[in-house]
Structures are given as structure tokens and as C-alpha cells.
Amino acid sequence: MENLLKKTCLHDLHVELGAKMSPFAGYDMPIQYSGIIDEHNAVRHAAGVFDVSHMGEIFISGPDAERFVNHIFTNDVRTLTPGSILYGMMLYPDGGTVDDLLVYRESEPQHYLLVVNASNIDKDYAWMLEQSAGFDVVIDNQSDAWGQIAVQGPEAEQFVIGTLGLPEVETLNFYTFYDTTHVGRRVIVSRTGYTGEDGFEIYAAPEQIRDYWRKLLNAGVKPCGLGCRDTLRFEAGMPLYGDELTEEISPIMAGLGMFCKLDKPEFIGKDALAAQKANGVARKLVGIELADKAVPRHGYPVELEDGTEVGVVTTGYHSISLEKSICFALVDTAHAALGTPLRVRIRKNTFPGVVVKKRFYQTNYKKQ
């Protein structure tokens, strides 16, 4: 099985560092280096760098590119100016989620970069091709040609400027990017990330990404694995496809309706979302804070005091930043209001908790 796994352009450097490697989305990926807690705290208080070269990059161009992207995407790309980014989803007609993704509006007319989840690259590409009938567009899956790193944390900007020599990032606001040539190669740098902290995602040719990785580590930036990437995004209230968004979990159920522009003329899944918003949904995603240190995990049942099962945990941890046991859970809407007492069954015992806001941790990052 191991030899069937894909490897990112940084794979051998992870092995040299002694990273704990594990399969993820078809890739052999680093889960941790010095430890999840150490890496998590480095991003919260200083800076860390992640290998995210497994993510997918699909470019869409052509006379109908804007109309096509708006057709398959819940957010409204008509509002995007060059150098801007939107978060949103691709949906099935019934409102289930194909994937959540970022759309980058490039400076060339009718050019977009769609950054998709690693586990969904092939599915998303096939979905886009299938939906493109009748549109004059070129859909170019360049995922294997790009490497990507994420530099995250309150000190990220100073390292990207001082260590990598990319001073333009100082001008970037949140969810904007620039496209440049650096040491003779095309580089895309965005002020985005998946940690709740300030930071940048850098796309370039594999050799360039290897050079950036080495420079950042030599400058003292902490290498970080997917383990703390999950604890960081979870604390900041960000969903993970496959847990908080799935073919069965719509953006309305996940509390992400703000990224679905129902005032657009049309998009795939719009009618289903409009009906969900008007009529309500059977289950909603909530945050739960436990009174105990017991750790809730994906798949654990959520119950009422009398033992009636009313939901299921999608992600759970004993929070590193907050030192509390917390989780996301998909629960019956009747029990989803803030302050509702619920219990989480952890093996043979149940532990009391209360429904809270899904954004458990509030960052100090202010540059919007």
C-alpha cells in the first residue's frame, strides 16, 4: 500500500527530519515532527510552515470562465477584482457538498485558479468537466505541476519578507494575493490559511518550494505536520471536508450559508439551499464544550440526559490553546440552540456539555 501513495515535492525532506509519516488523501504526509502540541503552539505564538503541496490547483479560462465558475460555485465571483479570493463550495443539485474551495481571480481577463482539497482533486476535476457542457471554457488541472507551502502565525509576515525575499506581502489584505516572478519562476502568494492565524500560502514550481522550505527552516520557522493543522483549524471553527461538509452535509446544515449567495441568478444546488433556508434543516452543526477532560472523537454519539441519541461528533479534541474538551457535532435542530445541555457518549460513559459557538478560539489577527 505504501508504494501506491503519492509523494509531495518535499517528501524526502520530511523523512530526513524524522517526521512521523502517514497516509492522507492518497499521499504519504507528515503528521508531526517535534510533536503536535509544540507545533500547534509555534503557529499560535510565532510561526510554522506546512507542506500543503497535496492540495489541487485547477485553472479555468476562456470566454465563459466567469459565468461557468459562478455556475458551479456558491459564492459570487462577479464581485471579485483581480488579486482577490473567495471561499465557497461546489454543490450537487440536492445541496450536498462536492467540495469546499478557494477561487482566485487572476489579472488576465476570464482567468481563475480554483484550489481544491487533496482528497477531492480527481472527483472535482471530473465534476467540473461534466458541468462544462455548453460553456466556452478551458479547465486545466495543474495539481501535479505545483508545490505549495503555508507559512502561518503572528510572525509569518516577517519571515516571508525577510527570509524568502517577498516584500510585496506587506501590502496584502486578508483573502488577497499577488502573482509574480521570483528568481525567474512564477510564484503566487496569498494571505490565506487554515489555522485562524495570520499567514500566507505560497504556490510555485516544486524546486522553488523546496528552496523556500529549506530557507524557512534554517531561519528558525517550525516545520508543522497535518496533526496540528487539524487542531488549529478546528479551534478556529473551520470545517474539514469529510467531517463537517460531505455529500450529505450541506453548507446550510454546517452554518456556512454566508458563503452561499442565494441572490445570484443561479448556481448548482441553489434551489435546494433556498428550500433548506426557508423550511429549515433536520440537523445543524454546533460546537459543544464538555465539563470534563474526556476527549470526544469523530463518530461518538451525542445524547440527551435521558439517553436519547440526537447527534454525532464530527471533530473533537482536548483543545491545546484553551485547555478544554470541545467538539463539533451534527445534532437535531431542536437541540442546536446556544446553551442547550447535551451529553457526549465516550465509550461506556456519557459526559455533560453545552452548545457553544463553533469558533472556539479567537485570534488576535487584525489585518483585514
Contacts in CASP RR format, 6 or more apart in sequence:
PFRMAT RR
TARGET T0000
AUTHOR 0000-0000-0000
METHOD contacts of the structure
MODEL  1
MENLLKKTCLHDLHVELGAKMSPFAGYDMPIQYSGIIDEHNAVRHAAGVF
DVSHMGEIFISGPDAERFVNHIFTNDVRTLTPGSILYGMMLYPDGGTVDD
LLVYRESEPQHYLLVVNASNIDKDYAWMLEQSAGFDVVIDNQSDAWGQIA
VQGPEAEQFVIGTLGLPEVETLNFYTFYDTTHVGRRVIVSRTGYTGEDGF
EIYAAPEQIRDYWRKLLNAGVKPCGLGCRDTLRFEAGMPLYGDELTEEIS
PIMAGLGMFCKLDKPEFIGKDALAAQKANGVARKLVGIELADKAVPRHGY
PVELEDGTEVGVVTTGYHSISLEKSICFALVDTAHAALGTPLRVRIRKNT
FPGVVVKKRFYQTNYKKQ
1 23 0 8 1.000
2 23 0 8 1.000
2 28 0 8 1.000
5 23 0 8 1.000
5 26 0 8 1.000
5 27 0 8 1.000
5 28 0 8 1.000
6 26 0 8 1.000
6 27 0 8 1.000
6 28 0 8 1.000
6 54 0 8 1.000
7 27 0 8 1.000
7 28 0 8 1.000
8 27 0 8 1.000
8 29 0 8 1.000
8 51 0 8 1.000
8 53 0 8 1.000
8 54 0 8 1.000
8 147 0 8 1.000
9 53 0 8 1.000
9 147 0 8 1.000
9 206 0 8 1.000
9 207 0 8 1.000
9 209 0 8 1.000
9 210 0 8 1.000
10 51 0 8 1.000
10 53 0 8 1.000
10 149 0 8 1.000
10 209 0 8 1.000
10 210 0 8 1.000
10 213 0 8 1.000
11 28 0 8 1.000
13 210 0 8 1.000
13 213 0 8 1.000
13 214 0 8 1.000
14 21 0 8 1.000
14 30 0 8 1.000
14 33 0 8 1.000
14 51 0 8 1.000
14 223 0 8 1.000
15 21 0 8 1.000
17 30 0 8 1.000
17 33 0 8 1.000
17 223 0 8 1.000
18 33 0 8 1.000
19 30 0 8 1.000
19 31 0 8 1.000
19 32 0 8 1.000
19 33 0 8 1.000
19 223 0 8 1.000
19 225 0 8 1.000
20 30 0 8 1.000
20 31 0 8 1.000
20 32 0 8 1.000
20 33 0 8 1.000
21 28 0 8 1.000
21 29 0 8 1.000
21 30 0 8 1.000
21 31 0 8 1.000
22 28 0 8 1.000
22 29 0 8 1.000
22 31 0 8 1.000
22 226 0 8 1.000
23 29 0 8 1.000
24 31 0 8 1.000
24 54 0 8 1.000
24 118 0 8 1.000
24 226 0 8 1.000
25 54 0 8 1.000
25 117 0 8 1.000
25 118 0 8 1.000
25 119 0 8 1.000
26 54 0 8 1.000
26 118 0 8 1.000
26 119 0 8 1.000
27 54 0 8 1.000
27 118 0 8 1.000
29 51 0 8 1.000
29 54 0 8 1.000
29 225 0 8 1.000
29 226 0 8 1.000
30 51 0 8 1.000
30 223 0 8 1.000
30 225 0 8 1.000
30 226 0 8 1.000
31 225 0 8 1.000
31 226 0 8 1.000
31 227 0 8 1.000
32 39 0 8 1.000
32 225 0 8 1.000
32 227 0 8 1.000
32 228 0 8 1.000
33 39 0 8 1.000
33 222 0 8 1.000
33 223 0 8 1.000
33 224 0 8 1.000
33 225 0 8 1.000
34 222 0 8 1.000
35 228 0 8 1.000
36 227 0 8 1.000
36 228 0 8 1.000
36 231 0 8 1.000
36 320 0 8 1.000
37 228 0 8 1.000
37 320 0 8 1.000
38 222 0 8 1.000
39 48 0 8 1.000
39 222 0 8 1.000
39 223 0 8 1.000
39 224 0 8 1.000
39 225 0 8 1.000
39 227 0 8 1.000
39 228 0 8 1.000
40 228 0 8 1.000
40 231 0 8 1.000
40 232 0 8 1.000
40 320 0 8 1.000
40 321 0 8 1.000
41 320 0 8 1.000
41 321 0 8 1.000
42 48 0 8 1.000
42 222 0 8 1.000
42 224 0 8 1.000
43 152 0 8 1.000
43 153 0 8 1.000
43 195 0 8 1.000
43 197 0 8 1.000
43 222 0 8 1.000
43 224 0 8 1.000
43 228 0 8 1.000
43 232 0 8 1.000
44 153 0 8 1.000
44 197 0 8 1.000
44 232 0 8 1.000
44 321 0 8 1.000
45 153 0 8 1.000
45 154 0 8 1.000
46 153 0 8 1.000
46 154 0 8 1.000
46 155 0 8 1.000
46 222 0 8 1.000
47 151 0 8 1.000
47 152 0 8 1.000
47 153 0 8 1.000
47 154 0 8 1.000
47 155 0 8 1.000
47 156 0 8 1.000
47 159 0 8 1.000
47 221 0 8 1.000
47 222 0 8 1.000
48 151 0 8 1.000
48 152 0 8 1.000
48 153 0 8 1.000
48 156 0 8 1.000
48 216 0 8 1.000
48 221 0 8 1.000
48 222 0 8 1.000
48 223 0 8 1.000
48 224 0 8 1.000
49 149 0 8 1.000
49 150 0 8 1.000
49 151 0 8 1.000
49 152 0 8 1.000
49 213 0 8 1.000
49 216 0 8 1.000
49 217 0 8 1.000
49 221 0 8 1.000
49 222 0 8 1.000
49 223 0 8 1.000
49 224 0 8 1.000
50 149 0 8 1.000
50 150 0 8 1.000
50 152 0 8 1.000
50 224 0 8 1.000
50 225 0 8 1.000
50 226 0 8 1.000
50 229 0 8 1.000
51 148 0 8 1.000
51 149 0 8 1.000
51 213 0 8 1.000
51 225 0 8 1.000
52 148 0 8 1.000
52 149 0 8 1.000
52 150 0 8 1.000
52 201 0 8 1.000
53 146 0 8 1.000
53 147 0 8 1.000
53 148 0 8 1.000
53 149 0 8 1.000
53 206 0 8 1.000
53 209 0 8 1.000
54 118 0 8 1.000
55 115 0 8 1.000
55 116 0 8 1.000
55 117 0 8 1.000
55 118 0 8 1.000
55 143 0 8 1.000
55 148 0 8 1.000
56 115 0 8 1.000
56 116 0 8 1.000
56 117 0 8 1.000
56 118 0 8 1.000
56 121 0 8 1.000
56 141 0 8 1.000
56 143 0 8 1.000
56 146 0 8 1.000
57 113 0 8 1.000
57 114 0 8 1.000
57 115 0 8 1.000
57 141 0 8 1.000
57 142 0 8 1.000
57 143 0 8 1.000
57 145 0 8 1.000
57 146 0 8 1.000
57 148 0 8 1.000
57 203 0 8 1.000
58 113 0 8 1.000
58 114 0 8 1.000
58 115 0 8 1.000
58 116 0 8 1.000
58 121 0 8 1.000
58 124 0 8 1.000
58 125 0 8 1.000
58 128 0 8 1.000
58 139 0 8 1.000
58 140 0 8 1.000
58 141 0 8 1.000
58 142 0 8 1.000
58 143 0 8 1.000
59 111 0 8 1.000
59 112 0 8 1.000
59 113 0 8 1.000
59 114 0 8 1.000
59 138 0 8 1.000
59 139 0 8 1.000
59 140 0 8 1.000
59 142 0 8 1.000
60 68 0 8 1.000
60 69 0 8 1.000
60 111 0 8 1.000
60 112 0 8 1.000
60 113 0 8 1.000
60 114 0 8 1.000
60 128 0 8 1.000
60 137 0 8 1.000
60 138 0 8 1.000
60 139 0 8 1.000
60 140 0 8 1.000
61 108 0 8 1.000
61 110 0 8 1.000
61 111 0 8 1.000
61 112 0 8 1.000
61 137 0 8 1.000
61 138 0 8 1.000
61 140 0 8 1.000
62 110 0 8 1.000
62 111 0 8 1.000
62 136 0 8 1.000
62 137 0 8 1.000
62 138 0 8 1.000
63 110 0 8 1.000
63 136 0 8 1.000
63 137 0 8 1.000
64 110 0 8 1.000
64 134 0 8 1.000
64 135 0 8 1.000
64 136 0 8 1.000
64 137 0 8 1.000
65 110 0 8 1.000
65 111 0 8 1.000
65 112 0 8 1.000
65 137 0 8 1.000
66 77 0 8 1.000
66 78 0 8 1.000
66 110 0 8 1.000
66 112 0 8 1.000
67 135 0 8 1.000
68 131 0 8 1.000
68 132 0 8 1.000
68 135 0 8 1.000
68 137 0 8 1.000
69 77 0 8 1.000
69 103 0 8 1.000
69 112 0 8 1.000
69 114 0 8 1.000
70 76 0 8 1.000
70 77 0 8 1.000
70 78 0 8 1.000
70 264 0 8 1.000
70 267 0 8 1.000
71 131 0 8 1.000
71 135 0 8 1.000
71 266 0 8 1.000
71 267 0 8 1.000
71 268 0 8 1.000
72 90 0 8 1.000
72 127 0 8 1.000
72 128 0 8 1.000
72 131 0 8 1.000
72 267 0 8 1.000
72 268 0 8 1.000
73 86 0 8 1.000
73 88 0 8 1.000
73 89 0 8 1.000
73 90 0 8 1.000
73 101 0 8 1.000
73 103 0 8 1.000
73 267 0 8 1.000
74 88 0 8 1.000
74 89 0 8 1.000
74 90 0 8 1.000
74 91 0 8 1.000
74 251 0 8 1.000
74 259 0 8 1.000
74 260 0 8 1.000
74 261 0 8 1.000
74 267 0 8 1.000
74 273 0 8 1.000
75 86 0 8 1.000
75 87 0 8 1.000
75 88 0 8 1.000
75 103 0 8 1.000
75 259 0 8 1.000
75 260 0 8 1.000
75 261 0 8 1.000
76 86 0 8 1.000
76 261 0 8 1.000
76 264 0 8 1.000
77 86 0 8 1.000
77 103 0 8 1.000
77 105 0 8 1.000
77 112 0 8 1.000
78 264 0 8 1.000
79 86 0 8 1.000
80 86 0 8 1.000
80 103 0 8 1.000
80 105 0 8 1.000
81 105 0 8 1.000
82 105 0 8 1.000
82 106 0 8 1.000
82 107 0 8 1.000
83 104 0 8 1.000
83 105 0 8 1.000
83 106 0 8 1.000
83 107 0 8 1.000
83 176 0 8 1.000
83 177 0 8 1.000
83 178 0 8 1.000
83 179 0 8 1.000
84 104 0 8 1.000
84 105 0 8 1.000
84 175 0 8 1.000
84 176 0 8 1.000
84 177 0 8 1.000
85 102 0 8 1.000
85 103 0 8 1.000
85 104 0 8 1.000
85 105 0 8 1.000
85 175 0 8 1.000
85 176 0 8 1.000
85 177 0 8 1.000
85 190 0 8 1.000
85 192 0 8 1.000
86 102 0 8 1.000
86 103 0 8 1.000
86 175 0 8 1.000
86 259 0 8 1.000
87 100 0 8 1.000
87 101 0 8 1.000
87 102 0 8 1.000
87 175 0 8 1.000
87 259 0 8 1.000
88 100 0 8 1.000
88 101 0 8 1.000
88 102 0 8 1.000
88 103 0 8 1.000
88 251 0 8 1.000
88 256 0 8 1.000
88 259 0 8 1.000
88 260 0 8 1.000
89 97 0 8 1.000
89 98 0 8 1.000
89 99 0 8 1.000
89 100 0 8 1.000
89 101 0 8 1.000
89 245 0 8 1.000
89 251 0 8 1.000
89 256 0 8 1.000
89 259 0 8 1.000
89 260 0 8 1.000
90 97 0 8 1.000
90 98 0 8 1.000
90 99 0 8 1.000
90 101 0 8 1.000
90 124 0 8 1.000
90 127 0 8 1.000
90 268 0 8 1.000
91 97 0 8 1.000
91 98 0 8 1.000
91 250 0 8 1.000
91 251 0 8 1.000
91 267 0 8 1.000
91 268 0 8 1.000
91 269 0 8 1.000
91 272 0 8 1.000
91 273 0 8 1.000
92 98 0 8 1.000
92 247 0 8 1.000
92 268 0 8 1.000
92 269 0 8 1.000
93 268 0 8 1.000
93 269 0 8 1.000
93 271 0 8 1.000
93 272 0 8 1.000
94 269 0 8 1.000
94 272 0 8 1.000
95 250 0 8 1.000
95 251 0 8 1.000
95 269 0 8 1.000
95 272 0 8 1.000
95 273 0 8 1.000
95 276 0 8 1.000
96 246 0 8 1.000
96 247 0 8 1.000
96 248 0 8 1.000
96 249 0 8 1.000
96 250 0 8 1.000
96 269 0 8 1.000
96 272 0 8 1.000
97 241 0 8 1.000
97 245 0 8 1.000
97 246 0 8 1.000
97 247 0 8 1.000
97 249 0 8 1.000
97 250 0 8 1.000
97 251 0 8 1.000
97 254 0 8 1.000
98 120 0 8 1.000
98 123 0 8 1.000
98 124 0 8 1.000
98 127 0 8 1.000
98 247 0 8 1.000
99 116 0 8 1.000
99 117 0 8 1.000
99 120 0 8 1.000
99 123 0 8 1.000
99 124 0 8 1.000
99 241 0 8 1.000
100 117 0 8 1.000
100 239 0 8 1.000
100 241 0 8 1.000
100 245 0 8 1.000
100 256 0 8 1.000
101 114 0 8 1.000
101 115 0 8 1.000
101 116 0 8 1.000
101 117 0 8 1.000
101 124 0 8 1.000
102 114 0 8 1.000
102 115 0 8 1.000
102 190 0 8 1.000
102 192 0 8 1.000
103 112 0 8 1.000
103 113 0 8 1.000
103 114 0 8 1.000
103 115 0 8 1.000
104 112 0 8 1.000
104 113 0 8 1.000
104 114 0 8 1.000
104 115 0 8 1.000
104 177 0 8 1.000
104 188 0 8 1.000
104 190 0 8 1.000
105 111 0 8 1.000
105 112 0 8 1.000
106 112 0 8 1.000
106 113 0 8 1.000
106 179 0 8 1.000
107 179 0 8 1.000
113 188 0 8 1.000
114 124 0 8 1.000
114 128 0 8 1.000
116 124 0 8 1.000
117 124 0 8 1.000
117 241 0 8 1.000
119 241 0 8 1.000
119 242 0 8 1.000
120 241 0 8 1.000
121 141 0 8 1.000
121 143 0 8 1.000
125 139 0 8 1.000
125 141 0 8 1.000
128 139 0 8 1.000
129 139 0 8 1.000
131 268 0 8 1.000
132 139 0 8 1.000
145 205 0 8 1.000
146 203 0 8 1.000
146 204 0 8 1.000
146 205 0 8 1.000
146 206 0 8 1.000
147 203 0 8 1.000
147 204 0 8 1.000
147 205 0 8 1.000
147 206 0 8 1.000
147 209 0 8 1.000
148 201 0 8 1.000
148 202 0 8 1.000
148 203 0 8 1.000
148 204 0 8 1.000
148 209 0 8 1.000
149 201 0 8 1.000
149 202 0 8 1.000
149 209 0 8 1.000
149 212 0 8 1.000
149 213 0 8 1.000
149 216 0 8 1.000
150 193 0 8 1.000
150 194 0 8 1.000
150 195 0 8 1.000
150 199 0 8 1.000
150 200 0 8 1.000
150 201 0 8 1.000
150 202 0 8 1.000
151 159 0 8 1.000
151 160 0 8 1.000
151 199 0 8 1.000
151 200 0 8 1.000
151 202 0 8 1.000
151 216 0 8 1.000
151 221 0 8 1.000
152 193 0 8 1.000
152 194 0 8 1.000
152 195 0 8 1.000
152 196 0 8 1.000
152 197 0 8 1.000
152 198 0 8 1.000
152 199 0 8 1.000
152 200 0 8 1.000
152 224 0 8 1.000
152 232 0 8 1.000
153 195 0 8 1.000
153 197 0 8 1.000
153 198 0 8 1.000
153 199 0 8 1.000
154 197 0 8 1.000
154 198 0 8 1.000
154 364 0 8 1.000
154 365 0 8 1.000
156 197 0 8 1.000
156 198 0 8 1.000
156 199 0 8 1.000
156 200 0 8 1.000
157 169 0 8 1.000
157 170 0 8 1.000
157 198 0 8 1.000
157 199 0 8 1.000
157 200 0 8 1.000
159 216 0 8 1.000
159 219 0 8 1.000
159 221 0 8 1.000
160 166 0 8 1.000
160 169 0 8 1.000
160 189 0 8 1.000
160 199 0 8 1.000
160 200 0 8 1.000
160 202 0 8 1.000
161 167 0 8 1.000
161 169 0 8 1.000
161 170 0 8 1.000
163 215 0 8 1.000
163 216 0 8 1.000
163 219 0 8 1.000
163 221 0 8 1.000
164 202 0 8 1.000
164 212 0 8 1.000
164 215 0 8 1.000
164 216 0 8 1.000
165 182 0 8 1.000
166 180 0 8 1.000
166 182 0 8 1.000
166 187 0 8 1.000
166 189 0 8 1.000
166 202 0 8 1.000
168 178 0 8 1.000
168 180 0 8 1.000
168 189 0 8 1.000
169 178 0 8 1.000
169 189 0 8 1.000
169 191 0 8 1.000
169 200 0 8 1.000
171 178 0 8 1.000
172 178 0 8 1.000
172 189 0 8 1.000
172 190 0 8 1.000
172 191 0 8 1.000
172 200 0 8 1.000
173 191 0 8 1.000
173 367 0 8 1.000
173 368 0 8 1.000
174 191 0 8 1.000
174 192 0 8 1.000
174 365 0 8 1.000
174 367 0 8 1.000
174 368 0 8 1.000
175 190 0 8 1.000
175 191 0 8 1.000
175 192 0 8 1.000
176 190 0 8 1.000
176 191 0 8 1.000
177 188 0 8 1.000
177 189 0 8 1.000
177 190 0 8 1.000
177 191 0 8 1.000
177 192 0 8 1.000
178 188 0 8 1.000
178 189 0 8 1.000
179 186 0 8 1.000
179 187 0 8 1.000
179 188 0 8 1.000
180 186 0 8 1.000
180 187 0 8 1.000
180 188 0 8 1.000
180 189 0 8 1.000
181 187 0 8 1.000
182 204 0 8 1.000
182 208 0 8 1.000
183 208 0 8 1.000
185 204 0 8 1.000
185 205 0 8 1.000
185 208 0 8 1.000
186 204 0 8 1.000
186 205 0 8 1.000
187 202 0 8 1.000
187 203 0 8 1.000
187 204 0 8 1.000
187 208 0 8 1.000
188 202 0 8 1.000
188 203 0 8 1.000
188 204 0 8 1.000
189 200 0 8 1.000
189 201 0 8 1.000
189 202 0 8 1.000
189 203 0 8 1.000
190 200 0 8 1.000
190 201 0 8 1.000
191 198 0 8 1.000
191 199 0 8 1.000
191 200 0 8 1.000
191 367 0 8 1.000
192 199 0 8 1.000
192 200 0 8 1.000
192 201 0 8 1.000
193 199 0 8 1.000
193 200 0 8 1.000
193 201 0 8 1.000
194 229 0 8 1.000
194 232 0 8 1.000
194 233 0 8 1.000
194 238 0 8 1.000
195 229 0 8 1.000
195 232 0 8 1.000
195 233 0 8 1.000
195 236 0 8 1.000
196 232 0 8 1.000
196 233 0 8 1.000
196 235 0 8 1.000
196 236 0 8 1.000
196 238 0 8 1.000
196 361 0 8 1.000
196 363 0 8 1.000
196 365 0 8 1.000
197 232 0 8 1.000
197 363 0 8 1.000
197 365 0 8 1.000
198 363 0 8 1.000
198 365 0 8 1.000
198 367 0 8 1.000
202 209 0 8 1.000
202 212 0 8 1.000
204 212 0 8 1.000
217 223 0 8 1.000
228 320 0 8 1.000
230 240 0 8 1.000
230 315 0 8 1.000
231 317 0 8 1.000
231 319 0 8 1.000
231 320 0 8 1.000
233 240 0 8 1.000
234 240 0 8 1.000
234 315 0 8 1.000
234 316 0 8 1.000
234 317 0 8 1.000
234 328 0 8 1.000
234 360 0 8 1.000
235 317 0 8 1.000
235 319 0 8 1.000
235 320 0 8 1.000
235 321 0 8 1.000
235 322 0 8 1.000
235 326 0 8 1.000
235 360 0 8 1.000
235 361 0 8 1.000
236 359 0 8 1.000
236 360 0 8 1.000
236 361 0 8 1.000
236 363 0 8 1.000
237 328 0 8 1.000
237 358 0 8 1.000
237 359 0 8 1.000
237 360 0 8 1.000
237 361 0 8 1.000
239 245 0 8 1.000
239 254 0 8 1.000
239 256 0 8 1.000
239 285 0 8 1.000
239 328 0 8 1.000
240 315 0 8 1.000
243 298 0 8 1.000
243 314 0 8 1.000
243 315 0 8 1.000
243 328 0 8 1.000
244 254 0 8 1.000
244 285 0 8 1.000
244 314 0 8 1.000
244 315 0 8 1.000
244 328 0 8 1.000
245 251 0 8 1.000
245 254 0 8 1.000
245 256 0 8 1.000
249 285 0 8 1.000
249 330 0 8 1.000
250 272 0 8 1.000
250 273 0 8 1.000
250 276 0 8 1.000
250 281 0 8 1.000
251 257 0 8 1.000
251 259 0 8 1.000
251 260 0 8 1.000
251 273 0 8 1.000
252 260 0 8 1.000
252 273 0 8 1.000
252 276 0 8 1.000
252 277 0 8 1.000
252 280 0 8 1.000
252 281 0 8 1.000
253 276 0 8 1.000
253 281 0 8 1.000
253 283 0 8 1.000
253 284 0 8 1.000
253 285 0 8 1.000
253 330 0 8 1.000
254 285 0 8 1.000
255 284 0 8 1.000
255 285 0 8 1.000
255 358 0 8 1.000
257 273 0 8 1.000
257 277 0 8 1.000
260 270 0 8 1.000
260 273 0 8 1.000
261 267 0 8 1.000
262 270 0 8 1.000
262 273 0 8 1.000
262 274 0 8 1.000
262 277 0 8 1.000
264 270 0 8 1.000
280 333 0 8 1.000
281 333 0 8 1.000
282 332 0 8 1.000
282 333 0 8 1.000
283 311 0 8 1.000
283 330 0 8 1.000
283 331 0 8 1.000
283 332 0 8 1.000
283 333 0 8 1.000
283 336 0 8 1.000
284 330 0 8 1.000
284 331 0 8 1.000
284 333 0 8 1.000
284 336 0 8 1.000
285 314 0 8 1.000
285 328 0 8 1.000
285 329 0 8 1.000
285 330 0 8 1.000
285 358 0 8 1.000
286 328 0 8 1.000
286 329 0 8 1.000
286 330 0 8 1.000
286 331 0 8 1.000
286 336 0 8 1.000
286 355 0 8 1.000
286 356 0 8 1.000
286 358 0 8 1.000
287 326 0 8 1.000
287 327 0 8 1.000
287 328 0 8 1.000
287 329 0 8 1.000
287 355 0 8 1.000
287 356 0 8 1.000
287 357 0 8 1.000
287 358 0 8 1.000
287 360 0 8 1.000
288 296 0 8 1.000
288 302 0 8 1.000
288 313 0 8 1.000
288 326 0 8 1.000
288 327 0 8 1.000
288 328 0 8 1.000
288 329 0 8 1.000
288 342 0 8 1.000
288 344 0 8 1.000
288 353 0 8 1.000
288 354 0 8 1.000
288 355 0 8 1.000
288 356 0 8 1.000
289 324 0 8 1.000
289 325 0 8 1.000
289 326 0 8 1.000
289 353 0 8 1.000
289 354 0 8 1.000
289 356 0 8 1.000
289 360 0 8 1.000
290 296 0 8 1.000
290 324 0 8 1.000
290 325 0 8 1.000
290 326 0 8 1.000
290 327 0 8 1.000
290 344 0 8 1.000
290 351 0 8 1.000
290 352 0 8 1.000
290 353 0 8 1.000
291 351 0 8 1.000
291 352 0 8 1.000
291 353 0 8 1.000
291 354 0 8 1.000
292 325 0 8 1.000
292 351 0 8 1.000
292 352 0 8 1.000
293 318 0 8 1.000
293 325 0 8 1.000
294 325 0 8 1.000
294 344 0 8 1.000
294 346 0 8 1.000
294 349 0 8 1.000
294 351 0 8 1.000
295 316 0 8 1.000
295 317 0 8 1.000
295 318 0 8 1.000
295 325 0 8 1.000
295 346 0 8 1.000
296 313 0 8 1.000
296 316 0 8 1.000
296 325 0 8 1.000
296 326 0 8 1.000
296 327 0 8 1.000
296 329 0 8 1.000
296 344 0 8 1.000
296 346 0 8 1.000
296 351 0 8 1.000
297 313 0 8 1.000
297 316 0 8 1.000
297 346 0 8 1.000
298 313 0 8 1.000
298 314 0 8 1.000
298 315 0 8 1.000
298 316 0 8 1.000
299 312 0 8 1.000
299 313 0 8 1.000
299 314 0 8 1.000
300 312 0 8 1.000
300 313 0 8 1.000
300 327 0 8 1.000
300 344 0 8 1.000
300 345 0 8 1.000
300 346 0 8 1.000
301 309 0 8 1.000
301 311 0 8 1.000
301 312 0 8 1.000
301 313 0 8 1.000
301 344 0 8 1.000
301 345 0 8 1.000
302 309 0 8 1.000
302 310 0 8 1.000
302 311 0 8 1.000
302 312 0 8 1.000
302 313 0 8 1.000
302 329 0 8 1.000
302 331 0 8 1.000
302 342 0 8 1.000
302 343 0 8 1.000
302 344 0 8 1.000
302 345 0 8 1.000
303 309 0 8 1.000
303 310 0 8 1.000
303 311 0 8 1.000
303 342 0 8 1.000
303 343 0 8 1.000
303 344 0 8 1.000
303 345 0 8 1.000
303 350 0 8 1.000
304 310 0 8 1.000
304 335 0 8 1.000
304 342 0 8 1.000
304 343 0 8 1.000
305 341 0 8 1.000
305 343 0 8 1.000
307 343 0 8 1.000
307 350 0 8 1.000
310 331 0 8 1.000
310 332 0 8 1.000
310 334 0 8 1.000
310 335 0 8 1.000
310 342 0 8 1.000
311 329 0 8 1.000
311 330 0 8 1.000
311 331 0 8 1.000
311 332 0 8 1.000
312 329 0 8 1.000
312 330 0 8 1.000
312 331 0 8 1.000
313 327 0 8 1.000
313 328 0 8 1.000
313 329 0 8 1.000
313 344 0 8 1.000
314 327 0 8 1.000
314 328 0 8 1.000
314 329 0 8 1.000
314 330 0 8 1.000
315 327 0 8 1.000
315 328 0 8 1.000
316 325 0 8 1.000
316 326 0 8 1.000
316 327 0 8 1.000
316 328 0 8 1.000
317 325 0 8 1.000
317 326 0 8 1.000
317 327 0 8 1.000
318 324 0 8 1.000
318 325 0 8 1.000
318 326 0 8 1.000
319 325 0 8 1.000
319 326 0 8 1.000
319 360 0 8 1.000
319 361 0 8 1.000
321 361 0 8 1.000
322 360 0 8 1.000
322 361 0 8 1.000
324 360 0 8 1.000
325 351 0 8 1.000
326 356 0 8 1.000
326 360 0 8 1.000
327 344 0 8 1.000
328 358 0 8 1.000
329 342 0 8 1.000
329 344 0 8 1.000
331 342 0 8 1.000
331 355 0 8 1.000
335 342 0 8 1.000
335 355 0 8 1.000
336 355 0 8 1.000
337 355 0 8 1.000
338 355 0 8 1.000
338 356 0 8 1.000
338 357 0 8 1.000
339 354 0 8 1.000
339 355 0 8 1.000
339 356 0 8 1.000
340 354 0 8 1.000
340 355 0 8 1.000
341 352 0 8 1.000
341 353 0 8 1.000
341 354 0 8 1.000
342 352 0 8 1.000
342 353 0 8 1.000
342 354 0 8 1.000
342 355 0 8 1.000
343 350 0 8 1.000
343 351 0 8 1.000
343 352 0 8 1.000
343 353 0 8 1.000
344 350 0 8 1.000
344 351 0 8 1.000
344 353 0 8 1.000
END
